[in-house]
Amino acid sequence: MKSFRKELWFEIPSQRGFVNITPKMQECLHESGIKEGLALVNISPMTTANVTVKFYDVNGNLSCVKTDTIPAMGVLSYWLPSLTCSP
């Protein structure tokens, strides 16, 4: 499985704010050459994120459920054929 890592820094003019990171993530994906998979990004500097990802087959049947924790400022990526999870 191919992997890619790049740190991104964002300047926010006030203590709190919203930043659309989608364009930067698209640039990273293009730069990496990765064509398939799912990346989840936690941009919080202090808290972890609990996520549940549900994968469905082409017929709409639930094929896999993956529950995970993303550390603060962390990224998790999945590629379905490499997952070991329960239906």
MARMARMAR-654693 format. One record per residue: chain; y, x, z negated of N, C-alpha, C in turn; residue in one letter. Coordinates in steps of 0.2 Angstrom, whole numbers, plus 2048, in hexadecimal, padded with zeros to 3 digits. Each point is the difference from the previous one (the first is absolute). Example, Ala and Ser with C-alpha at 12.3 -4.5 7.8 and 13.67 -1.06 7.14 Angstrom:
2
<bati><cadena>A</cadena><n_y>7E4</n_y><n_x>842</n_x><n_z>7D9</n_z><ca_y>806</ca_y><ca_x>7FC</ca_x><ca_z>800</ca_z><c_y>806</c_y><c_x>804</c_x><c_z>800</c_z><residuo>A</residuo></bati>
<bati><cadena>A</cadena><n_y>805</n_y><n_x>7FE</n_x><n_z>804</n_z><ca_y>806</ca_y><ca_x>804</ca_x><ca_z>7FF</ca_z><c_y>805</c_y><c_x>7FC</c_x><c_z>7FD</c_z><residuo>S</residuo></bati>
***
This chain:
87
<bati><cadena>A</cadena><n_y>7FA</n_y><n_x>804</n_x><n_z>800</n_z><ca_y>806</ca_y><ca_x>7FC</ca_x><ca_z>800</ca_z><c_y>806</c_y><c_x>804</c_x><c_z>800</c_z><residuo>M</residuo></bati>
<bati><cadena>A</cadena><n_y>805</n_y><n_x>7FF</n_x><n_z>804</n_z><ca_y>806</ca_y><ca_x>804</ca_x><ca_z>801</ca_z><c_y>805</c_y><c_x>7FE</c_x><c_z>7FA</c_z><residuo>K</residuo></bati>
<bati><cadena>A</cadena><n_y>804</n_y><n_x>805</n_x><n_z>7FD</n_z><ca_y>804</ca_y><ca_x>7FE</ca_x><ca_z>7FB</ca_z><c_y>807</c_y><c_x>803</c_x><c_z>802</c_z><residuo>S</residuo></bati>
<bati><cadena>A</cadena><n_y>805</n_y><n_x>7FE</n_x><n_z>7FD</n_z><ca_y>807</ca_y><ca_x>802</ca_x><ca_z>801</ca_z><c_y>804</c_y><c_x>7FF</c_x><c_z>7FA</c_z><residuo>F</residuo></bati>
<bati><cadena>A</cadena><n_y>805</n_y><n_x>805</n_x><n_z>7FE</n_z><ca_y>804</ca_y><ca_x>7FF</ca_x><ca_z>7FA</ca_z><c_y>807</c_y><c_x>802</c_x><c_z>802</c_z><residuo>R</residuo></bati>
<bati><cadena>A</cadena><n_y>805</n_y><n_x>7FC</n_x><n_z>7FE</n_z><ca_y>807</ca_y><ca_x>802</ca_x><ca_z>801</ca_z><c_y>804</c_y><c_x>7FD</c_x><c_z>7FA</c_z><residuo>K</residuo></bati>
<bati><cadena>A</cadena><n_y>804</n_y><n_x>804</n_x><n_z>7FD</n_z><ca_y>804</ca_y><ca_x>7FD</ca_x><ca_z>7FB</ca_z><c_y>807</c_y><c_x>7FD</c_x><c_z>803</c_z><residuo>E</residuo></bati>
<bati><cadena>A</cadena><n_y>802</n_y><n_x>7FB</n_x><n_z>7FE</n_z><ca_y>806</ca_y><ca_x>7FD</ca_x><ca_z>802</ca_z><c_y>805</c_y><c_x>7FF</c_x><c_z>7FA</c_z><residuo>L</residuo></bati>
<bati><cadena>A</cadena><n_y>806</n_y><n_x>801</n_x><n_z>802</n_z><ca_y>805</ca_y><ca_x>7FF</ca_x><ca_z>7FA</ca_z><c_y>805</c_y><c_x>7FB</c_x><c_z>803</c_z><residuo>W</residuo></bati>
<bati><cadena>A</cadena><n_y>803</n_y><n_x>7FC</n_x><n_z>7FC</n_z><ca_y>805</ca_y><ca_x>7FB</ca_x><ca_z>802</ca_z><c_y>805</c_y><c_x>800</c_x><c_z>7FB</c_z><residuo>F</residuo></bati>
<bati><cadena>A</cadena><n_y>806</n_y><n_x>800</n_x><n_z>802</n_z><ca_y>807</ca_y><ca_x>800</ca_x><ca_z>7FC</ca_z><c_y>802</c_y><c_x>7F9</c_x><c_z>800</c_z><residuo>E</residuo></bati>
<bati><cadena>A</cadena><n_y>800</n_y><n_x>7FD</n_x><n_z>7F9</n_z><ca_y>802</ca_y><ca_x>7FA</ca_x><ca_z>7FF</ca_z><c_y>807</c_y><c_x>800</c_x><c_z>7FC</c_z><residuo>I</residuo></bati>
<bati><cadena>A</cadena><n_y>805</n_y><n_x>7FD</n_x><n_z>803</n_z><ca_y>807</ca_y><ca_x>801</ca_x><ca_z>7FD</ca_z><c_y>801</c_y><c_x>7FD</c_x><c_z>7F9</c_z><residuo>P</residuo></bati>
<bati><cadena>A</cadena><n_y>7FC</n_y><n_x>7FC</n_x><n_z>7FE</n_z><ca_y>801</ca_y><ca_x>7FE</ca_x><ca_z>7F9</ca_z><c_y>7F9</c_y><c_x>801</c_x><c_z>7FC</c_z><residuo>S</residuo></bati>
<bati><cadena>A</cadena><n_y>800</n_y><n_x>7FE</n_x><n_z>7FA</n_z><ca_y>7FA</ca_y><ca_x>801</ca_x><ca_z>7FC</ca_z><c_y>7FA</c_y><c_x>7FC</c_x><c_z>802</c_z><residuo>Q</residuo></bati>
<bati><cadena>A</cadena><n_y>801</n_y><n_x>7FA</n_x><n_z>803</n_z><ca_y>7FB</ca_y><ca_x>7FC</ca_x><ca_z>803</ca_z><c_y>802</c_y><c_x>7FE</c_x><c_z>807</c_z><residuo>R</residuo></bati>
<bati><cadena>A</cadena><n_y>7FB</n_y><n_x>7FF</n_x><n_z>805</n_z><ca_y>802</ca_y><ca_x>7FE</ca_x><ca_z>806</ca_z><c_y>7F9</c_y><c_x>7FF</c_x><c_z>804</c_z><residuo>G</residuo></bati>
<bati><cadena>A</cadena><n_y>801</n_y><n_x>7FD</n_x><n_z>806</n_z><ca_y>7FA</ca_y><ca_x>7FF</ca_x><ca_z>805</ca_z><c_y>801</c_y><c_x>805</c_x><c_z>806</c_z><residuo>F</residuo></bati>
<bati><cadena>A</cadena><n_y>7FB</n_y><n_x>803</n_x><n_z>802</n_z><ca_y>7FF</ca_y><ca_x>804</ca_x><ca_z>805</ca_z><c_y>7FA</c_y><c_x>7FE</c_x><c_z>805</c_z><residuo>V</residuo></bati>
<bati><cadena>A</cadena><n_y>802</n_y><n_x>7FE</n_x><n_z>806</n_z><ca_y>7FA</ca_y><ca_x>7FF</ca_x><ca_z>805</ca_z><c_y>7FD</c_y><c_x>806</c_x><c_z>802</c_z><residuo>N</residuo></bati>
<bati><cadena>A</cadena><n_y>7FA</n_y><n_x>802</n_x><n_z>7FD</n_z><ca_y>7FD</ca_y><ca_x>806</ca_x><ca_z>802</ca_z><c_y>7FB</c_y><c_x>7FF</c_x><c_z>806</c_z><residuo>I</residuo></bati>
<bati><cadena>A</cadena><n_y>800</n_y><n_x>7FA</n_x><n_z>803</n_z><ca_y>7FC</ca_y><ca_x>7FF</ca_x><ca_z>806</ca_z><c_y>801</c_y><c_x>805</c_x><c_z>806</c_z><residuo>T</residuo></bati>
<bati><cadena>A</cadena><n_y>806</n_y><n_x>801</n_x><n_z>802</n_z><ca_y>801</ca_y><ca_x>805</ca_x><ca_z>805</ca_z><c_y>7FE</c_y><c_x>807</c_x><c_z>7FF</c_z><residuo>P</residuo></bati>
<bati><cadena>A</cadena><n_y>801</n_y><n_x>802</n_x><n_z>7FA</n_z><ca_y>7FE</ca_y><ca_x>807</ca_x><ca_z>7FE</ca_z><c_y>7F8</c_y><c_x>800</c_x><c_z>800</c_z><residuo>K</residuo></bati>
<bati><cadena>A</cadena><n_y>7FD</n_y><n_x>7FB</n_x><n_z>7FD</n_z><ca_y>7F8</ca_y><ca_x>800</ca_x><ca_z>800</ca_z><c_y>7FE</c_y><c_x>800</c_x><c_z>808</c_z><residuo>M</residuo></bati>
<bati><cadena>A</cadena><n_y>803</n_y><n_x>7FC</n_x><n_z>804</n_z><ca_y>7FE</ca_y><ca_x>800</ca_x><ca_z>807</ca_z><c_y>801</c_y><c_x>807</c_x><c_z>803</c_z><residuo>Q</residuo></bati>
<bati><cadena>A</cadena><n_y>805</n_y><n_x>803</n_x><n_z>7FF</n_z><ca_y>801</ca_y><ca_x>807</ca_x><ca_z>802</ca_z><c_y>7FA</c_y><c_x>805</c_x><c_z>7FD</c_z><residuo>E</residuo></bati>
<bati><cadena>A</cadena><n_y>7FF</n_y><n_x>7FF</n_x><n_z>7FA</n_z><ca_y>7FA</ca_y><ca_x>804</ca_x><ca_z>7FD</ca_z><c_y>7F9</c_y><c_x>7FF</c_x><c_z>804</c_z><residuo>C</residuo></bati>
<bati><cadena>A</cadena><n_y>7FF</n_y><n_x>7F9</n_x><n_z>801</n_z><ca_y>7FA</ca_y><ca_x>7FF</ca_x><ca_z>803</ca_z><c_y>800</c_y><c_x>802</c_x><c_z>807</c_z><residuo>L</residuo></bati>
<bati><cadena>A</cadena><n_y>805</n_y><n_x>800</n_x><n_z>804</n_z><ca_y>800</ca_y><ca_x>803</ca_x><ca_z>806</ca_z><c_y>7FF</c_y><c_x>807</c_x><c_z>800</c_z><residuo>H</residuo></bati>
<bati><cadena>A</cadena><n_y>804</n_y><n_x>804</n_x><n_z>7FC</n_z><ca_y>7FF</ca_y><ca_x>807</ca_x><ca_z>7FF</ca_z><c_y>7F9</c_y><c_x>802</c_x><c_z>7FE</c_z><residuo>E</residuo></bati>
<bati><cadena>A</cadena><n_y>7FD</n_y><n_x>7FC</n_x><n_z>7FC</n_z><ca_y>7F9</ca_y><ca_x>802</ca_x><ca_z>7FD</ca_z><c_y>7FB</c_y><c_x>7FF</c_x><c_z>806</c_z><residuo>S</residuo></bati>
<bati><cadena>A</cadena><n_y>801</n_y><n_x>7FC</n_x><n_z>805</n_z><ca_y>7FB</ca_y><ca_x>7FE</ca_x><ca_z>805</ca_z><c_y>7FA</c_y><c_x>7FC</c_x><c_z>7FD</c_z><residuo>G</residuo></bati>
<bati><cadena>A</cadena><n_y>801</n_y><n_x>7FD</n_x><n_z>7FA</n_z><ca_y>7FB</ca_y><ca_x>7FC</ca_x><ca_z>7FE</ca_z><c_y>801</c_y><c_x>7F9</c_x><c_z>803</c_z><residuo>I</residuo></bati>
<bati><cadena>A</cadena><n_y>7FB</n_y><n_x>7FD</n_x><n_z>803</n_z><ca_y>800</ca_y><ca_x>7FA</ca_x><ca_z>803</ca_z><c_y>7FD</c_y><c_x>7FA</c_x><c_z>7FD</c_z><residuo>K</residuo></bati>
<bati><cadena>A</cadena><n_y>7FC</n_y><n_x>801</n_x><n_z>7FB</n_z><ca_y>7FC</ca_y><ca_x>7FA</ca_x><ca_z>7FC</ca_z><c_y>801</c_y><c_x>801</c_x><c_z>7F9</c_z><residuo>E</residuo></bati>
<bati><cadena>A</cadena><n_y>800</n_y><n_x>7FB</n_x><n_z>7FC</n_z><ca_y>800</ca_y><ca_x>800</ca_x><ca_z>7F9</ca_z><c_y>805</c_y><c_x>7FC</c_x><c_z>7FD</c_z><residuo>G</residuo></bati>
<bati><cadena>A</cadena><n_y>801</n_y><n_x>801</n_x><n_z>7F9</n_z><ca_y>804</ca_y><ca_x>7FC</ca_x><ca_z>7FC</ca_z><c_y>803</c_y><c_x>805</c_x><c_z>7FB</c_z><residuo>L</residuo></bati>
<bati><cadena>A</cadena><n_y>807</n_y><n_x>800</n_x><n_z>800</n_z><ca_y>803</ca_y><ca_x>804</ca_x><ca_z>7FB</ca_z><c_y>804</c_y><c_x>7FC</c_x><c_z>7FB</c_z><residuo>A</residuo></bati>
<bati><cadena>A</cadena><n_y>7FF</n_y><n_x>800</n_x><n_z>7F9</n_z><ca_y>804</ca_y><ca_x>7FD</ca_x><ca_z>7FB</ca_z><c_y>804</c_y><c_x>805</c_x><c_z>7FD</c_z><residuo>L</residuo></bati>
<bati><cadena>A</cadena><n_y>807</n_y><n_x>7FF</n_x><n_z>7FF</n_z><ca_y>804</ca_y><ca_x>804</ca_x><ca_z>7FD</ca_z><c_y>804</c_y><c_x>7FD</c_x><c_z>7FA</c_z><residuo>V</residuo></bati>
<bati><cadena>A</cadena><n_y>800</n_y><n_x>804</n_x><n_z>7FA</n_z><ca_y>803</ca_y><ca_x>7FE</ca_x><ca_z>7FA</ca_z><c_y>806</c_y><c_x>805</c_x><c_z>7FF</c_z><residuo>N</residuo></bati>
<bati><cadena>A</cadena><n_y>806</n_y><n_x>7FD</n_x><n_z>802</n_z><ca_y>806</ca_y><ca_x>804</ca_x><ca_z>7FF</ca_z><c_y>803</c_y><c_x>800</c_x><c_z>7F9</c_z><residuo>I</residuo></bati>
<bati><cadena>A</cadena><n_y>7FD</n_y><n_x>7FD</n_x><n_z>7FB</n_z><ca_y>803</ca_y><ca_x>800</ca_x><ca_z>7FA</ca_z><c_y>7FF</c_y><c_x>806</c_x><c_z>7FC</c_z><residuo>S</residuo></bati>
<bati><cadena>A</cadena><n_y>805</n_y><n_x>803</n_x><n_z>7FD</n_z><ca_y>7FF</ca_y><ca_x>807</ca_x><ca_z>7FD</ca_z><c_y>7FD</c_y><c_x>800</c_x><c_z>7F9</c_z><residuo>P</residuo></bati>
<bati><cadena>A</cadena><n_y>7FF</n_y><n_x>7FA</n_x><n_z>7FD</n_z><ca_y>7FE</ca_y><ca_x>7FF</ca_x><ca_z>7FA</ca_z><c_y>7F9</c_y><c_x>7FC</c_x><c_z>7FE</c_z><residuo>M</residuo></bati>
<bati><cadena>A</cadena><n_y>7FF</n_y><n_x>7FB</n_x><n_z>805</n_z><ca_y>7FA</ca_y><ca_x>7FC</ca_x><ca_z>7FE</ca_z><c_y>7FB</c_y><c_x>800</c_x><c_z>806</c_z><residuo>T</residuo></bati>
<bati><cadena>A</cadena><n_y>7FA</n_y><n_x>7FF</n_x><n_z>7FE</n_z><ca_y>7FA</ca_y><ca_x>7FF</ca_x><ca_z>804</ca_z><c_y>800</c_y><c_x>7F9</c_x><c_z>803</c_z><residuo>T</residuo></bati>
<bati><cadena>A</cadena><n_y>7FD</n_y><n_x>800</n_x><n_z>806</n_z><ca_y>7FF</ca_y><ca_x>7F9</ca_x><ca_z>803</ca_z><c_y>7F9</c_y><c_x>7FE</c_x><c_z>801</c_z><residuo>A</residuo></bati>
<bati><cadena>A</cadena><n_y>7FE</n_y><n_x>7FA</n_x><n_z>7FD</n_z><ca_y>7F9</ca_y><ca_x>7FE</ca_x><ca_z>801</ca_z><c_y>800</c_y><c_x>7FC</c_x><c_z>806</c_z><residuo>N</residuo></bati>
<bati><cadena>A</cadena><n_y>7FB</n_y><n_x>801</n_x><n_z>805</n_z><ca_y>800</ca_y><ca_x>7FD</ca_x><ca_z>806</ca_z><c_y>7F9</c_y><c_x>7FD</c_x><c_z>801</c_z><residuo>V</residuo></bati>
<bati><cadena>A</cadena><n_y>7FF</n_y><n_x>7FB</n_x><n_z>804</n_z><ca_y>7FA</ca_y><ca_x>7FD</ca_x><ca_z>802</ca_z><c_y>800</c_y><c_x>7FF</c_x><c_z>808</c_z><residuo>T</residuo></bati>
<bati><cadena>A</cadena><n_y>7FC</n_y><n_x>803</n_x><n_z>804</n_z><ca_y>800</ca_y><ca_x>800</ca_x><ca_z>807</ca_z><c_y>7FA</c_y><c_x>7FC</c_x><c_z>802</c_z><residuo>V</residuo></bati>
<bati><cadena>A</cadena><n_y>801</n_y><n_x>7FB</n_x><n_z>804</n_z><ca_y>7FA</ca_y><ca_x>7FC</ca_x><ca_z>803</ca_z><c_y>800</c_y><c_x>801</c_x><c_z>807</c_z><residuo>K</residuo></bati>
<bati><cadena>A</cadena><n_y>7FA</n_y><n_x>802</n_x><n_z>802</n_z><ca_y>7FF</ca_y><ca_x>801</ca_x><ca_z>807</ca_z><c_y>7FB</c_y><c_x>7FA</c_x><c_z>803</c_z><residuo>F</residuo></bati>
<bati><cadena>A</cadena><n_y>802</n_y><n_x>7FE</n_x><n_z>806</n_z><ca_y>7FD</ca_y><ca_x>7FA</ca_x><ca_z>803</ca_z><c_y>7FD</c_y><c_x>803</c_x><c_z>807</c_z><residuo>Y</residuo></bati>
<bati><cadena>A</cadena><n_y>7FA</n_y><n_x>7FD</n_x><n_z>802</n_z><ca_y>7FE</ca_y><ca_x>802</ca_x><ca_z>806</ca_z><c_y>803</c_y><c_x>7FB</c_x><c_z>806</c_z><residuo>D</residuo></bati>
<bati><cadena>A</cadena><n_y>7FE</n_y><n_x>801</n_x><n_z>806</n_z><ca_y>803</ca_y><ca_x>7FD</ca_x><ca_z>806</ca_z><c_y>7FF</c_y><c_x>7F8</c_x><c_z>7FF</c_z><residuo>V</residuo></bati>
<bati><cadena>A</cadena><n_y>7FB</n_y><n_x>7FE</n_x><n_z>7FC</n_z><ca_y>7FF</ca_y><ca_x>7F9</ca_x><ca_z>800</ca_z><c_y>803</c_y><c_x>7FD</c_x><c_z>7FA</c_z><residuo>N</residuo></bati>
<bati><cadena>A</cadena><n_y>804</n_y><n_x>804</n_x><n_z>7FC</n_z><ca_y>804</ca_y><ca_x>7FD</ca_x><ca_z>7FA</ca_z><c_y>7FC</c_y><c_x>800</c_x><c_z>7FA</c_z><residuo>G</residuo></bati>
<bati><cadena>A</cadena><n_y>7FA</n_y><n_x>803</n_x><n_z>800</n_z><ca_y>7FC</ca_y><ca_x>801</ca_x><ca_z>7FA</ca_z><c_y>802</c_y><c_x>806</c_x><c_z>7FC</c_z><residuo>N</residuo></bati>
<bati><cadena>A</cadena><n_y>800</n_y><n_x>7FF</n_x><n_z>7F9</n_z><ca_y>802</ca_y><ca_x>806</ca_x><ca_z>7FC</ca_z><c_y>7FA</c_y><c_x>805</c_x><c_z>800</c_z><residuo>L</residuo></bati>
<bati><cadena>A</cadena><n_y>802</n_y><n_x>806</n_x><n_z>802</n_z><ca_y>7FB</ca_y><ca_x>805</ca_x><ca_z>801</ca_z><c_y>800</c_y><c_x>805</c_x><c_z>7FA</c_z><residuo>S</residuo></bati>
<bati><cadena>A</cadena><n_y>806</n_y><n_x>801</n_x><n_z>7FD</n_z><ca_y>801</ca_y><ca_x>805</ca_x><ca_z>7FB</ca_z><c_y>806</c_y><c_x>7FF</c_x><c_z>7FC</c_z><residuo>C</residuo></bati>
<bati><cadena>A</cadena><n_y>7FF</n_y><n_x>801</n_x><n_z>7F9</n_z><ca_y>806</ca_y><ca_x>800</ca_x><ca_z>7FC</ca_z><c_y>800</c_y><c_x>806</c_x><c_z>7FC</c_z><residuo>V</residuo></bati>
<bati><cadena>A</cadena><n_y>806</n_y><n_x>803</n_x><n_z>800</n_z><ca_y>801</ca_y><ca_x>807</ca_x><ca_z>7FD</ca_z><c_y>806</c_y><c_x>7FF</c_x><c_z>7FB</c_z><residuo>K</residuo></bati>
<bati><cadena>A</cadena><n_y>7FF</n_y><n_x>801</n_x><n_z>7FA</n_z><ca_y>805</ca_y><ca_x>800</ca_x><ca_z>7FB</ca_z><c_y>801</c_y><c_x>807</c_x><c_z>7FD</c_z><residuo>T</residuo></bati>
<bati><cadena>A</cadena><n_y>807</n_y><n_x>802</n_x><n_z>800</n_z><ca_y>801</ca_y><ca_x>807</ca_x><ca_z>7FF</ca_z><c_y>807</c_y><c_x>801</c_x><c_z>7FC</c_z><residuo>D</residuo></bati>
<bati><cadena>A</cadena><n_y>802</n_y><n_x>806</n_x><n_z>7FE</n_z><ca_y>806</ca_y><ca_x>801</ca_x><ca_z>7FD</ca_z><c_y>803</c_y><c_x>806</c_x><c_z>803</c_z><residuo>T</residuo></bati>
<bati><cadena>A</cadena><n_y>807</n_y><n_x>7FF</n_x><n_z>802</n_z><ca_y>804</ca_y><ca_x>805</ca_x><ca_z>803</ca_z><c_y>804</c_y><c_x>803</c_x><c_z>7FB</c_z><residuo>I</residuo></bati>
<bati><cadena>A</cadena><n_y>800</n_y><n_x>806</n_x><n_z>7FF</n_z><ca_y>804</ca_y><ca_x>804</ca_x><ca_z>7FB</ca_z><c_y>808</c_y><c_x>7FF</c_x><c_z>802</c_z><residuo>P</residuo></bati>
<bati><cadena>A</cadena><n_y>804</n_y><n_x>801</n_x><n_z>7FB</n_z><ca_y>807</ca_y><ca_x>801</ca_x><ca_z>802</ca_z><c_y>801</c_y><c_x>805</c_x><c_z>805</c_z><residuo>A</residuo></bati>
<bati><cadena>A</cadena><n_y>804</n_y><n_x>7FE</n_x><n_z>805</n_z><ca_y>802</ca_y><ca_x>804</ca_x><ca_z>806</ca_z><c_y>7FA</c_y><c_x>802</c_x><c_z>804</c_z><residuo>M</residuo></bati>
<bati><cadena>A</cadena><n_y>7FB</n_y><n_x>7FC</n_x><n_z>800</n_z><ca_y>7F9</ca_y><ca_x>802</ca_x><ca_z>803</ca_z><c_y>7FF</c_y><c_x>7FC</c_x><c_z>806</c_z><residuo>G</residuo></bati>
<bati><cadena>A</cadena><n_y>7FB</n_y><n_x>802</n_x><n_z>804</n_z><ca_y>7FE</ca_y><ca_x>7FD</ca_x><ca_z>806</ca_z><c_y>7F8</c_y><c_x>7FF</c_x><c_z>800</c_z><residuo>V</residuo></bati>
<bati><cadena>A</cadena><n_y>7FE</n_y><n_x>7FA</n_x><n_z>802</n_z><ca_y>7F8</ca_y><ca_x>7FF</ca_x><ca_z>801</ca_z><c_y>800</c_y><c_x>7FE</c_x><c_z>807</c_z><residuo>L</residuo></bati>
<bati><cadena>A</cadena><n_y>7FA</n_y><n_x>803</n_x><n_z>803</n_z><ca_y>7FF</ca_y><ca_x>7FE</ca_x><ca_z>807</ca_z><c_y>7F9</c_y><c_x>7FE</c_x><c_z>800</c_z><residuo>S</residuo></bati>
<bati><cadena>A</cadena><n_y>7FE</n_y><n_x>7FC</n_x><n_z>805</n_z><ca_y>7FA</ca_y><ca_x>7FD</ca_x><ca_z>801</ca_z><c_y>7FE</c_y><c_x>800</c_x><c_z>807</c_z><residuo>Y</residuo></bati>
<bati><cadena>A</cadena><n_y>7FA</n_y><n_x>802</n_x><n_z>802</n_z><ca_y>7FD</ca_y><ca_x>7FF</ca_x><ca_z>806</ca_z><c_y>7F9</c_y><c_x>7FC</c_x><c_z>7FF</c_z><residuo>W</residuo></bati>
<bati><cadena>A</cadena><n_y>800</n_y><n_x>7FA</n_x><n_z>803</n_z><ca_y>7FA</ca_y><ca_x>7FB</ca_x><ca_z>7FE</ca_z><c_y>7F9</c_y><c_x>803</c_x><c_z>801</c_z><residuo>L</residuo></bati>
<bati><cadena>A</cadena><n_y>7FF</n_y><n_x>804</n_x><n_z>805</n_z><ca_y>7F9</ca_y><ca_x>803</ca_x><ca_z>800</ca_z><c_y>7FE</c_y><c_x>804</c_x><c_z>7FA</c_z><residuo>P</residuo></bati>
<bati><cadena>A</cadena><n_y>805</n_y><n_x>803</n_x><n_z>7FD</n_z><ca_y>7FF</ca_y><ca_x>805</ca_x><ca_z>7FB</ca_z><c_y>800</c_y><c_x>7FD</c_x><c_z>7F9</c_z><residuo>S</residuo></bati>
<bati><cadena>A</cadena><n_y>801</n_y><n_x>7F9</n_x><n_z>800</n_z><ca_y>801</ca_y><ca_x>7FD</ca_x><ca_z>7F9</ca_z><c_y>7F9</c_y><c_x>7FE</c_x><c_z>7FD</c_z><residuo>L</residuo></bati>
<bati><cadena>A</cadena><n_y>7FF</n_y><n_x>801</n_x><n_z>7FA</n_z><ca_y>7FA</ca_y><ca_x>7FD</ca_x><ca_z>7FC</ca_z><c_y>803</c_y><c_x>7FB</c_x><c_z>7FC</c_z><residuo>T</residuo></bati>
<bati><cadena>A</cadena><n_y>7FF</n_y><n_x>7FA</n_x><n_z>801</n_z><ca_y>802</ca_y><ca_x>7FB</ca_x><ca_z>7FC</ca_z><c_y>7FC</c_y><c_x>7F9</c_x><c_z>800</c_z><residuo>C</residuo></bati>
<bati><cadena>A</cadena><n_y>801</n_y><n_x>7FC</n_x><n_z>7FC</n_z><ca_y>7FC</ca_y><ca_x>7FA</ca_x><ca_z>800</ca_z><c_y>803</c_y><c_x>7FA</c_x><c_z>804</c_z><residuo>S</residuo></bati>
<bati><cadena>A</cadena><n_y>7FC</n_y><n_x>7FC</n_x><n_z>803</n_z><ca_y>802</ca_y><ca_x>7FB</ca_x><ca_z>804</ca_z><c_y>803</c_y><c_x>7FA</c_x><c_z>7FC</c_z><residuo>P</residuo></bati>
***
